[in-house]
Amino acid sequence: MIGALILGLVAGFIGRALVPNDVFSGMDRGPRSWAVSVALGLVGALVGYFIFTRGLGIGDDDAFDLGGLLSAIIGVVLVLLLVGAVAKRTPGHRV
């Protein structure tokens, strides 16, 4: 469980750094920023797991490894881009 939180935190921060002006850019300080980064990282890790391990058959089921981190970062970037696209289409969007 702690490994998943660390993976989520690292992947969330790196993913948010890679996507400029993301929807959550207003939350860049304090505990709220940490919580958003961990949540994004965990969701991104899940998305990356389904895309790469389940969908493409690439990777393994290890709890915390470099490949898992890379797929989680890719998942975070995809989630941020998807949420940003949906928020732009929604009138009066506010996250």
N, C-alpha and C positions, 0 to 999 in steps of 0.2 A: 504494500500500500504506500509506504513512504517512497519507494522507487518510482511509483506511478506519479506521485505528487512532484517529485524532483524532475522527472521527465516532462511533466506538464508545465512546470515553471520554466525550465530551460527552453523547451520548444515554443512556449507562448511568448517569451521575451524575444527570442530570435525571430520568430515569425512576425511579430509586431514590428520589429526593426526593419524587416525586409519589405513590408508593405507600407509605403509612405501614405500619410493622411488617411489611415484606416478609420472606420466608423467609431472605434473606441479611443481615438487619439486624445479626446478631452479628458480621459482618465489616465493621466500619465504620472500621477503622484499618489503616494499613500497606500493604505491597505486595499483600497478599491482597485487600484492598478494591479496589485499582486493577485488579488482574487480573479480579476478578469484574465490576467495572463495564465494563471493556473487552469481556469475553466477552458480557455481557448486551447491551451496545450493538451488538455485531456480529450477534448472533442476532436482536435486535430490528430491526436494519436489514434483515436478510434477510427477516424476517416482514413488515415494513412494505413492502418492495419487492414481495413476492409478492402481498400484499393490494391495494396501491394501483396499482402499475404493471402487473403482470401480470393481476390479477383484475378491477380496475375500470377500467383504462386511463387512470388519472390519473397525471400526472408524466412524467418523462423518464429517460433513462439517464445523466445527468450524474454524475460521480464524487462531487462534494461541492457540494451546493447546499442552500438553506434548506428546500425541499420534502423533500429526502432526510433532512434532520435531523428534520423534523416527523414524517415517516412512521416513522423509526427510534425516536423517542421513544414514539410510539403503539405500535409493535411491542414495545418494552421493557416498557411498562405491561401489555400483553396477556400477554407471556411471564411476568412476575412474578405476575400474577393467576392464570394457568394453573398455574404451579409451586406457588403457595400453595394452590390448591384441591386439587391432587394430593397435596401433602404433608399437608394436613389429613385427607385420607381414608386415608392410610397410617398404620397403627399404629406408634408409636415413631419418628416421622419425625425425621430429623436431617440437616441439609444442611451 
